[in-house]
Amino acid sequence: MWSRFILLFMLSSTGASASDGKFTFVQEGEPAPFVGTILDPDATARILANNKFLKEEYDLKLGFELAKKQKQFDLKYEQLQITLDIEMKKCETLIMIKDREIEQLNKIIAKKPGKNALIWAIAGGFVVGVGATVGITYAVNK
């Protein structure tokens, strides 16, 4: 794995300095006009091809990782959407139950006697009390 990174670093550094570097063809047995590394045409072609294939390989890996992350994001989004839908249904059900309870309580309140019944009960209690007092007083006096 490290060799790939080192090779990639070397390729990127040689590619970046190629415009500033020197280039010449040296025949076998001739002295090189400068200090450096000499590569034969096959090695040069291999480095250039490896550079191209490494770029394509990493582009494919990047595309794969991005697609994988997108799928993970989509899955998490769908899970959260399902959780939201469930919570919304629970909330709607609770509201419906509370509304029914309120309707039942309103019906119970509507069936109870009103204020007039209380007044009649007080008046009736007063009349019965007065009548009982008069009756007891009359019975005691006789």
Protein Blocks (a to p, Z undefined) as FASTA:
>chain_A
ZZmmmmmmmmmmmmmmmmmmccddddehiacfbdcddddfklmmmmmmmmmmmmmmmmmm
mmmmmmmmmmmmmmmmmmmmmmmmmmmmmmmmmmmmmmmmmmmmmmmmmmpccfklmmmm
mmmmmmmmmmmmmmmmmmmmZZ
